[in-house]
Every structure is written in C-alpha cells, then in structure tokens.
Amino acid sequence: MSSDTSQIRSGIRAYILENLLFTSDDAELADDASLLDRGIVDSTGVLEIVMYLEEQFAIKVKDSDMLPENFDSVNNMVRFVSRATAAQ
Amino acid sequence: MTPRVERLLHDGLLIAAADSVRAGKAAVIVEGQPHTYAELLRDALRLAAAMRERGVRRGDRVAIYMDNTWPCVVSIYAALIAGGVFLIVNPQTKADKLAFILEDSGAKLLLSDGHLSKEFRAALGQMRQPPAVICSGAINDATDAEAFDAVLAASSPAAPETSTIPLDLAALIYTSGSTGNPKGVMQTHQAMVFTTGSLIEYLRLDASEKILCALPLAFDYGLYQLLMSVKLGATLVLERSFTFPAQVFARMHETGVTVFPGVPTVFAMLLAAHGRSALSFPSVTRVTNTAAALPDEFATRLREVFPNALIYKMYGLTECKRVAYLEPELIDAKPGSVGKAIPGTEVFLLSPEGNDVAPGETGILHVRGPHVMAGYWNRPDLSAEMLKPGRLPGERVLCTQDHFRMDADGFLYFVGRSDDIIKTRGEKVSPAEVENVIHGIEGVREVAVVGVADSLLGQAIRAFVVPVAGADINEKRIRAECAARLENFMVPRDIVFCADLPKTATGKVSKKALLENPPAGVEA
C-alpha cells in the first residue's frame, strides 16, 4: 500500500467515524463493510461523503459515478479516490 | 386452488401464476435479477407451509424487517397465504423501536436479513417472549435464527389457508404518531384489494407496465407498487433505495420502466442531477408524487426528464392509503391542487363543530370509502379520534385531522396539519419520538423538536436543547444518541442549544413561538 493510499484511507475513515458514526472508536468501522447494509448511509449520507471527497482530494465525482462499487465501503472509496487522483 | 374471483390480497398472485402466459413472466426484477410469477408462488407456498409449521395461524402477525429484497416479497405473500397478517418494519429501524413494534403487534414470527442482526438481536433480547426468527443472507453470529434458503429448501408447498375471508386483516402498517410510539394501521384484505384496484384505475395501468419501486416496502407507497404490479400481472422493478441514483437510472433504462413513483425529495435530487447533465427517460409514461406537495415548478421541469409521462399529484395518509389525486391533464389548470377523491370513495370538509364548509373556506378533511382503515391495532382510544360515526348504521368515516379547502369545482387544496408531525424526505416524523431520545441523554434539561422549511427535504428537523447548568453535553453526543436509536431520517439536521424554551400559559412548550421567534442559541 502506498503512503498516498494509506493517507486517503485514514482520511475517509476519520470522516465517516466522526460525521456519520459519531464516534472515535476505530473498531466501529470495518473497511470492507457495506455502508448501506450497516445503515450508515442513505441518499443524503452519500452526498455528504461525496462532497467531502471532492473537497479533500480535489477530485470531481460525476453523477454517473454514484454507484455502490465506488462508494458503498471504505475500500471502494479508497479505490475510487486513488484512481481519480492518479488520472489527474 | 385458483380463485375465480379476487377477494383476498394474495388472489392476484394465485391467478397470475395459474395463467400459462403470465406464469413465466417476470413478477419482480430485484436489483437486475428477474423472478417469475411461478417462482414467486412456489416460494411463497413453501414459506407459508414453513410458517404454519412454526405455529402461524389465521390472524397471527408476521413481522418482516427486511430491505427491498426477493425474500421480502416472498415473505409478504407467504404470510397472507398462511392466513397471517403481515407487517413490514423499515430496515432503518433501531432495536428499541423494533422491540416495541414486535411486542405491540404480538408477532409470532420475525423474518429479517443477516446484515440487520445487530439490531434485531438487541430487540429480541429486550422481549419476554421473542418470536421465532427466519433470516435471509449470511447468519454470522451464533444464533437460533433459521436460514431463509434452508427453510424454503426443506419445505414443500402447502395449499393456502382456506378459512380467510375478506374481512380478515391482511396487514398492519405502522406509522408515526404524535404521541411518540408508532401505531399499527389495521387494513383488511377487502380494503387493500379495493384500494389497489382504485389506484390502478386512475393511474390507467395495465399488464404491460414495468413499475419502479425504490421506496421502502415498509412505506405503504412502496408496498402498493408491489400490490398493483401483482394484481395486474405486470413487472415490478425493485431497487433497494435511491441512495445510488446512477444505479437506479441505469436499471430504468435497462428494464424500460414505465411507472416512476417518487416523493419531492427524490424529484429534487433528480432535477438537480438533470441540471448538471441532462437526463431523459422516454419509456416512463406515468410519474407519481405523494407524501408531500410537489412544487408546481417541479412538474414543469419533470416534463423534460420524462417527456412521455403523465404527472400525478396525489395526497394520502396511511389510515386510508390514498385520499385524492389530480387528473394529470389538469395539472396546469389547477395549480397547487391534489385533485379529487380516488375512484369509489368520497371526501368532504367539515368545520370543527361538524358543519359543512362553503367552497373556498378551510375545513377538516373527512374520507368515506372501503379504503378506510379498521382502526389502530390495540389502540381503540386513538382509533376513536380518527374514525367517526358515518351516515349509515355502523359506518365509520375517517377524520384526517388535516386542514383543506375545496374550490367551487370540488378540487382539494392542502392547507396544513392539525398536529405537529414533521414531514421530511417524504417520511412522517413524530417530534415526540425524537424528543424522547434526546431527553434521555444525561445533561439535557429540556428539548423541543420542530420542522423548518427546506427546499430539498421539505422540512428539516431542528432540535432546541436546554442543557442542565454545567453539564458536559455537545452536539456530537446528541447526534450519536439519535443515530443509535432513530431511523436516519429522524436525526435532527440542526441542534440549537438555548437557555430556555418559550412556554404557553399552561406551561407547555410553545412550538408556534419556537418557530416564529426562536430563542437565541448559546454555547453548550
């Protein structure tokens, strides 16, 4: 794992823990857990995450990217953001 | 075994599956995966047999706490075929409320999904007599829940319960109440069969439809998309939610969806997306809106996205499913109106004293028809507030408690609610339910929850919190408690700490004053 990826991961984890789970307990969030299954995100939750990612990592998320394979888990988000930043 | 007349809610399925053409047609496409009518009946008969083996008898309640999945659809029809009464609990529901609903309904059996086990396990732990559990998907933890697939595989199809008559209950539909605890709206087979037919009639639907359902099946608006589709022998395109809009849009194109049911928040998101990059769904011929008023300017812009669709503005409440709809051809002629009573029913306005109201004047909306609920489960007191004696002996008319006015042509216009229920994202939220959770947090002295106007949500939830002097309380802790105990849409968007709340002469918190003249926020 590159240091970039681990930075992206820790940023995303911290954001979700703080703003959607309201906790600082790292064990509350598994990287491969479906956020939908866990009831962590719904439509506005996903929009919040996307806004955070756009701002934090200076990427642009298109409407057509709004898919579970990009945003339904920490792993998926890390993959998406890594790809998007590499493409820039 | 195939009924010749459709009297019970599941008769539509029995009829469709017995028809040689429809049996092989897709009844439901769940996240892209088609399931035929023959398959739906086969699995429902098997699960019904398993339910009966596990003690479900005529009139027993069967709780379904599931996402919009194939097992959820099968469970609904299985419960009916077994002679039971189904109730669907929103999968966002947390343990305490789930336990309340299970206790209140006296459910004999709970069907759920593996990924919801944390909540349902906690709920069952609170109960003295927890129901048996059948669980779809992965069951990770040590448990006595049975696996849905294994139960189906081990069961052979049983004949439907024959003693059920149309006056028996088919469903309890739980809805938020102003007292805080949800109430189970009792609906009979007869009422639900009637209502399904009425909706199909005015929406002008037929067997060729592909009806989208991305609304929760726990919400009666979502549930009726399934009921209409099965009654028609049409196809339901079932999606888990609108959370990932691109996925829903792709599925709509792929399956050629013809009916698009939404609430204003969904349409607001859709129009915002359309503004960024043009969307067009030419296959859609009907767009429906209910749960909150559709702004008139939305209707105009929705025609760009749905160039071939009739747009229906509707109004209803769970207690009778739907009250009124506006003929789509009149959308420009009658701006702001939700139209007239649905086919086979009537509406009238009365003053608080029970007198007729002149055209143009505000009155309380009353509803008469076979769609009116039988009452609230276990709550004759609350039933009596909503159901009033009608003109005929024994008849009961629904007093909606909502204020409306009617123009000279008989078209209805919503004026306001008489209770303080908040409508956010099309969901009803009881301020008392949110207040109870916040009040239970240490360091909170007083709390009042109100709805404030919001262009995306309809109303946003705002909590005014008075902390105990010197208490260690902050916004994050309040949010965390709310998120742990309430459905996502009930978590307040705004939390305002203040030194005091405005009161009425009798010492009650004045919500009116809170909205008109909010107290200054202070640091907690």
Chai-1 contact restraints between the chains, C-beta under 6 A:
chainA,res_idxA,chainB,res_idxB,connection_type,confidence,min_distance_angstrom,max_distance_angstrom,comment,restraint_id
A,F22,B,K476,contact,1.0,0.0,6.0,A-B,restraint_1
A,F22,B,R479,contact,1.0,0.0,6.0,A-B,restraint_2
A,F22,B,A480,contact,1.0,0.0,6.0,A-B,restraint_3
A,F22,B,A483,contact,1.0,0.0,6.0,A-B,restraint_4
A,D37,B,H115,contact,1.0,0.0,6.0,A-B,restraint_5
A,G39,B,Q92,contact,1.0,0.0,6.0,A-B,restraint_6
A,D42,B,T243,contact,1.0,0.0,6.0,A-B,restraint_7
A,D42,B,N488,contact,1.0,0.0,6.0,A-B,restraint_8
A,S43,B,F242,contact,1.0,0.0,6.0,A-B,restraint_9
A,S43,B,T243,contact,1.0,0.0,6.0,A-B,restraint_10
A,V46,B,T243,contact,1.0,0.0,6.0,A-B,restraint_11
A,D63,B,A246,contact,1.0,0.0,6.0,A-B,restraint_12
A,D63,B,A273,contact,1.0,0.0,6.0,A-B,restraint_13
A,D63,B,S277,contact,1.0,0.0,6.0,A-B,restraint_14
A,S64,B,A246,contact,1.0,0.0,6.0,A-B,restraint_15
A,M66,B,F244,contact,1.0,0.0,6.0,A-B,restraint_16
A,M66,B,P245,contact,1.0,0.0,6.0,A-B,restraint_17
A,M66,B,A246,contact,1.0,0.0,6.0,A-B,restraint_18
A,L67,B,F244,contact,1.0,0.0,6.0,A-B,restraint_19
A,L67,B,A246,contact,1.0,0.0,6.0,A-B,restraint_20
A,L67,B,Q247,contact,1.0,0.0,6.0,A-B,restraint_21
A,P68,B,F244,contact,1.0,0.0,6.0,A-B,restraint_22
